[in-house]
Amino acid sequence: MRPRPRPPLRGRGIFTGTGVIITGLTATLVALLVPIWSYADRSDTGLSVLNAGTVTTPYGPLSALDRDFVTKVRLAGLWELPAGQQAEQKGTTQAVRTAGEHLVAGHTFLDARVRDVAAKLGLALPNEPNDQQKQWLATLNQAQGVDYDRQFANILRLAHGRVFSVVAEVRASTQNSLVRALADDANTTVLDHIKVLEATGYVDFAALAQELAGDSAPPLVNSPAPPGPTTDPGVVVPVTPSPYATTYTLPPAASSPPSVPTPS
């Protein structure tokens, strides 16, 4: 007689109730342990991700934002210094020419500061303006008369408004003592330039607000140009002393640009 087949034993193997539970618990444990093992030896997680691009210097950590700021200070001087020199010659009002003087003095001072900081931190600096800044200079080169005054005041005021927020961000966040001191100097200088540019009376604040909100480039054409300087010609506009050696007292702005005779 052929032997009778033995019935399967119940309660054994991984496919039984107990086996399924044990297998599930094992899989869960592996799933929990794998991420820990995978990231245990990685150095780019946690705080290191937040500090990506930061290097150690004798003056404190130097972040990517710090390095970008140093470059921006240098770039600003490369085009605003010649723009100021040009305004001293082409400005049709004393207020515009004085604003040019402040740009020259301020960026002469800042350029010396940023080159010293870059040398101590081992940073390379650009030697010519960027494409946007070259475009601004080209616009000013072509402008003449009252149109020049208006273009100068609005383009430079827009540029300073943009960099002012960058200076504040760097000053608030940097851990590098050299960059912090440079941000202090830049803050004082940029604020001085904003004041003297506004004192020309040519800044179109409505267009400026739209440009800054949209972060688009000048020339400013979003709203009609004002008829001329609005500062009372009998008032001397005070200027916060700048950190450079020579300071200026801003003379009165012109009461209005020359009027164009209407053909009879």
VMD Tcl script that draws the C-alpha trace (Angstrom):
set ca {
  {0.00 0.00 0.00}
  {1.11 3.50 -0.80}
  {1.73 5.56 2.34}
  {-0.88 8.12 3.13}
  {0.33 11.71 2.66}
  {0.85 13.52 5.90}
  {-1.46 16.50 6.42}
  {0.31 19.90 6.50}
  {1.32 21.04 9.92}
  {-0.53 24.10 11.08}
  {1.11 27.09 12.78}
  {4.50 26.83 11.03}
  {6.25 28.92 8.34}
  {6.37 32.57 7.51}
  {2.95 32.52 5.92}
  {1.18 31.57 9.11}
  {-0.38 34.26 11.28}
  {2.60 34.45 13.62}
  {5.03 34.42 10.70}
  {3.30 37.33 8.99}
  {3.48 39.39 12.17}
  {7.18 38.66 12.69}
  {7.97 39.44 9.03}
  {6.08 42.74 9.26}
  {7.89 43.77 12.42}
  {11.25 42.91 10.86}
  {10.50 44.97 7.74}
  {9.46 47.94 9.87}
  {12.67 47.74 11.91}
  {14.77 47.63 8.73}
  {12.91 50.61 7.30}
  {13.66 52.59 10.45}
  {17.32 51.65 10.56}
  {18.19 52.18 6.87}
  {17.82 56.00 6.89}
  {19.95 56.23 10.04}
  {22.65 54.07 8.49}
  {22.45 55.87 5.13}
  {23.00 59.32 6.63}
  {25.27 58.45 9.52}
  {28.46 59.28 7.66}
  {27.22 62.20 5.59}
  {28.59 65.65 6.33}
  {26.16 67.74 4.24}
  {23.08 67.44 6.44}
  {21.67 69.59 9.22}
  {23.57 72.78 9.91}
  {26.15 72.05 7.24}
  {23.45 72.40 4.58}
  {22.49 75.79 6.00}
  {26.15 76.82 5.98}
  {26.84 75.61 2.43}
  {29.48 77.79 0.81}
  {30.76 79.18 4.12}
  {34.51 79.07 4.67}
  {36.61 79.72 7.75}
  {38.79 82.85 7.94}
  {40.78 84.51 10.75}
  {38.03 87.15 10.85}
  {35.14 84.72 11.26}
  {33.03 82.58 8.91}
  {32.73 83.98 5.38}
  {29.46 83.04 3.68}
  {28.51 83.04 0.02}
  {26.34 86.11 0.72}
  {29.34 87.86 2.28}
  {31.46 87.19 -0.80}
  {28.69 88.36 -3.12}
  {28.38 91.56 -1.09}
  {32.11 92.32 -1.36}
  {31.87 91.87 -5.13}
  {28.82 94.15 -5.33}
  {30.59 96.93 -3.43}
  {33.45 96.79 -5.91}
  {31.08 96.73 -8.90}
  {29.17 99.73 -7.57}
  {32.33 101.80 -7.45}
  {33.37 100.79 -10.94}
  {30.41 102.58 -12.51}
  {29.14 105.03 -9.88}
  {32.51 106.72 -9.52}
  {32.70 107.68 -13.24}
  {28.98 108.54 -13.15}
  {29.67 110.95 -10.31}
  {32.60 112.51 -12.16}
  {30.38 112.94 -15.19}
  {27.61 114.58 -13.13}
  {30.10 117.12 -11.81}
  {30.61 118.26 -15.41}
  {27.24 117.67 -17.09}
  {24.79 118.52 -14.30}
  {22.77 121.64 -15.07}
  {22.00 122.42 -11.41}
  {24.25 122.75 -8.41}
  {22.30 120.02 -6.63}
  {23.06 117.50 -9.40}
  {26.72 118.48 -9.45}
  {26.90 118.16 -5.66}
  {25.32 114.71 -5.85}
  {28.11 113.83 -8.28}
  {30.69 115.06 -5.76}
  {29.21 112.80 -3.09}
  {29.34 109.80 -5.42}
  {32.99 110.45 -6.22}
  {33.99 110.92 -2.58}
  {31.90 108.01 -1.31}
  {33.04 105.44 -3.84}
  {36.67 106.54 -3.67}
  {36.48 105.74 0.03}
  {34.50 102.49 -0.38}
  {36.69 101.22 -3.20}
  {39.79 101.57 -1.04}
  {37.96 99.78 1.77}
  {36.69 96.89 -0.34}
  {40.09 96.29 -1.93}
  {41.66 96.11 1.52}
  {38.97 93.70 2.76}
  {39.25 91.50 -0.34}
  {43.03 91.29 0.02}
  {42.76 90.17 3.65}
  {40.11 87.57 2.79}
  {41.86 86.36 -0.36}
  {38.97 87.30 -2.67}
  {39.31 88.22 -6.34}
  {37.50 91.39 -7.43}
  {36.10 92.42 -10.84}
  {37.89 95.14 -12.78}
  {35.03 96.40 -14.94}
  {31.29 97.04 -14.50}
  {28.79 94.35 -15.39}
  {26.60 94.54 -18.50}
  {23.70 96.25 -16.71}
  {25.98 98.91 -15.28}
  {27.57 99.52 -18.67}
  {24.09 100.05 -20.08}
  {23.35 102.65 -17.40}
  {26.58 104.50 -18.20}
  {25.73 104.42 -21.92}
  {22.32 105.96 -21.16}
  {23.96 108.75 -19.17}
  {26.58 109.33 -21.86}
  {23.85 109.98 -24.44}
  {21.68 112.22 -22.25}
  {22.11 115.98 -22.29}
  {20.79 118.98 -20.39}
  {17.79 118.59 -18.14}
  {17.22 115.08 -19.50}
  {20.66 114.18 -18.18}
  {19.81 115.53 -14.73}
  {16.63 113.48 -14.66}
  {18.27 110.27 -15.92}
  {21.19 110.65 -13.53}
  {19.00 111.19 -10.45}
  {16.58 108.35 -11.24}
  {19.06 105.70 -12.42}
  {21.42 106.29 -9.50}
  {18.57 106.47 -6.99}
  {17.20 103.15 -8.26}
  {20.62 101.50 -8.07}
  {21.18 102.73 -4.53}
  {17.72 101.60 -3.45}
  {18.49 98.09 -4.65}
  {21.84 97.84 -2.93}
  {20.52 99.36 0.31}
  {18.47 96.21 1.03}
  {21.49 94.00 0.30}
  {23.63 95.99 2.74}
  {20.98 95.58 5.45}
  {20.73 91.83 4.90}
  {24.49 91.36 5.08}
  {24.87 93.59 8.12}
  {22.16 91.64 9.94}
  {23.49 88.16 9.13}
  {27.27 88.23 8.64}
  {29.56 86.59 11.18}
  {32.71 88.04 9.59}
  {34.15 91.09 11.33}
  {35.68 92.57 8.14}
  {32.45 92.21 6.19}
  {30.47 93.65 9.09}
  {32.67 96.77 9.18}
  {32.45 97.12 5.39}
  {28.66 96.87 5.60}
  {28.65 99.67 8.19}
  {30.66 101.91 5.85}
  {28.51 100.97 2.87}
  {25.32 101.67 4.79}
  {26.47 105.17 5.75}
  {27.70 105.95 2.23}
  {24.66 104.58 0.39}
  {22.26 106.46 2.67}
  {24.24 109.67 2.08}
  {23.98 109.15 -1.69}
  {20.25 108.42 -1.51}
  {19.72 111.72 0.32}
  {21.69 113.86 -2.10}
  {20.08 112.22 -5.13}
  {16.61 112.88 -3.72}
  {17.61 116.45 -2.93}
  {18.09 117.14 -6.65}
  {14.30 117.23 -6.92}
  {14.33 115.04 -10.02}
  {13.58 111.63 -8.47}
  {10.28 110.21 -9.75}
  {9.15 108.31 -6.66}
  {6.10 106.75 -8.33}
  {8.21 105.22 -11.08}
  {10.89 104.28 -8.56}
  {8.39 102.29 -6.48}
  {7.21 100.40 -9.54}
  {10.76 99.64 -10.66}
  {11.82 98.37 -7.25}
  {8.67 96.26 -6.95}
  {9.27 94.70 -10.36}
  {13.07 94.68 -10.05}
  {13.40 95.89 -13.63}
  {16.13 98.06 -15.09}
  {16.14 101.79 -15.82}
  {15.60 104.10 -17.59}
  {12.50 104.89 -15.60}
  {9.54 105.42 -17.88}
  {6.57 104.07 -15.93}
  {5.20 107.44 -14.91}
  {5.52 110.97 -16.31}
  {8.69 112.78 -15.35}
  {8.17 115.54 -12.78}
  {8.30 119.06 -14.14}
  {11.51 119.77 -12.26}
  {13.11 119.99 -8.83}
  {10.60 120.34 -6.03}
  {12.97 121.26 -3.20}
  {12.49 124.78 -1.89}
  {15.45 126.75 -3.32}
  {15.81 128.63 -0.07}
  {16.37 125.50 2.04}
  {19.77 123.87 2.58}
  {19.28 120.11 2.78}
  {21.27 118.58 5.68}
  {23.43 115.58 4.90}
  {24.55 113.00 7.45}
  {28.36 113.16 7.79}
  {30.03 110.44 5.77}
  {32.94 108.33 7.03}
  {35.37 109.65 4.43}
  {37.63 112.58 5.14}
  {35.85 115.24 3.08}
  {32.22 116.03 3.82}
  {29.89 118.30 1.90}
  {26.98 120.57 2.73}
  {24.39 120.17 0.04}
  {23.55 123.51 -1.59}
  {19.98 124.41 -2.51}
  {18.45 122.58 -5.43}
  {17.41 124.61 -8.43}
  {13.83 125.82 -8.21}
  {12.98 124.37 -11.60}
  {14.69 123.35 -14.84}
  {14.82 125.96 -17.61}
  {11.50 126.33 -19.36}
  {11.19 125.83 -23.08}
  {9.60 128.82 -24.87}
  {6.23 128.04 -26.44}
  {6.04 128.91 -30.16}
  {3.62 131.75 -30.78}
}
mol new
graphics top color blue
foreach p $ca { graphics top sphere $p radius 0.5 }
foreach p [lrange $ca 0 end-1] q [lrange $ca 1 end] { graphics top cylinder $p $q radius 0.2 }
display resetview
